[in-house]
Amino acid sequence: MAAYKRYRKEDKVSYSLGITLTFELLKFKKEYVTRVFIHSDMKQGETLERLVHICEAAGIEILYTDKIFHILSQKENCYVIGEFRKFAGTLSKEASHIVLVNPSNAGNLGTILRSGLGFGFNQLAIIRPAVDVFDPRTVRASMGSVFSSEIVYFDSFEEYSTQFGDREFYPFMLNATSALHQIQTKRVFSLIFGNEATGLPAEFASVGTSVVIPHSDRIDSLNLPIAASIAMYEMTKGYFIGI
Amino acid sequence: MAAYKRYRKEDKVSYSLGITLTFELLKFKKEYVTRVFIHSDMKQGETLERLVHICEAAGIEILYTDKIFHILSQKENCYVIGEFRKFAGTLSKEASHIVLVNPSNAGNLGTILRSGLGFGFNQLAIIRPAVDVFDPRTVRASMGSVFSSEIVYFDSFEEYSTQFGDREFYPFMLNATSALHQIQTKRVFSLIFGNEATGLPAEFASVGTSVVIPHSDRIDSLNLPIAASIAMYEMTKGYFIGI
């Protein structure tokens, strides 16, 4: 008899809460899926049949139980949960990266992953201490982007920059030397952002070219996922033709 | 003996949860503040003295009680709550606006208000049905921007456009005719965004010039406050000199 527990950072598995998210999980990381749980309130029909078909074809165990939903999901309308083994990512020296130094909020990290995939930044370095990318709240906020992103944790920025030094570094800071829309480069680069409450430590001013997103003095700063998304938008504008 | 209740949309008052937010409330909307509550764990010292001084000078009642904190605040580290009467806003025909059609998430609305103040958009039209701008979660996510923004609710977009028709309308839609970075205007304008889950109804395609923020097909859409913030950034870039 399986006993279900709340998710903890040290667990070997995490969860996709909801059917849309679970379909994304099965699309991009099927080989990591260990079990799929289906709630008794899940409607019969085509969607459920499709889910069952994918799981059966891949040899993934399906459990019909409501118990795990009480423990893992606070939201209504969550009738499917996917359980998956955590996977490791790899960063490429040829790709531009997002670097998050000490991010602390699970929802924010997920939102950045979603914007990242939207703007072609699916490689993310996270400097510890930091929030857990496999936290179900991160997974949910990412709308599944976490399943097709490459994410690597580092113990310090030095550890990261030793491996990926041959590129432009753009630390985002309020007292920076350049405004975002002035930045131009043809090299690969890393956009570097600090913690939600404290921003980047002052020493990042000497790491590459420091950048600010100009805004009025009526607010202290922009929210972290907003700043990161504006930066990604500006740096890739014109690559994606939306019309 | 006062009985404290959870906040409800129909209440005449709302609350600023936390000391930083309460200072913002006292700075911009002092005349609307009815009471300030202080928790027994609030540290003695300069900050508390300053708070008490402002309240006394303005004739605002201070209550030392923990009860209301159990009811209104789920977060730790909330030791001050400001209670304020809800206030009405006014929109100007000479100012550019943000128009939110049926926004449903309190945190998102607050985040948009924060970005708005950062980019000089402090006039907001909200088309019902819509989330409550005075919800304490909106107030908190706005980081106090709600206290210096002009916010007006309308029952329909037609009601809004009848009053404010003499301007550029830019509805943001996935199947739009223009990409954001191509938009140029010298007139006042309104940036129009739909609901988080459903976007704008199709008929907005014929309202002014429809706009898309180009992104890859790897995501369905950007998160609402992110899309709104990127749009505000692009439309005001160069006005705010950050360096």
Interface residues (C-beta under 8 A of the other chain):
Chain A: T111 R114 S115 L117 G118 F119 G120 N122 M143 S145 S148 L174 A176 T177 S178 A179 H181 V212 I213 P214 H215 S216 R218 I219 D220 L222 N223 P225 I226 S229 I230 Y233 E234 K237 G238 Y239 F240 I241 G242 I243
Chain B: T111 R114 S115 L117 G118 F119 G120 N122 M143 S145 S148 L174 A176 T177 S178 A179 H181 V212 I213 P214 H215 S216 R218 I219 D220 L222 N223 P225 I226 S229 I230 Y233 E234 K237 G238 Y239 F240 I241 G242 I243
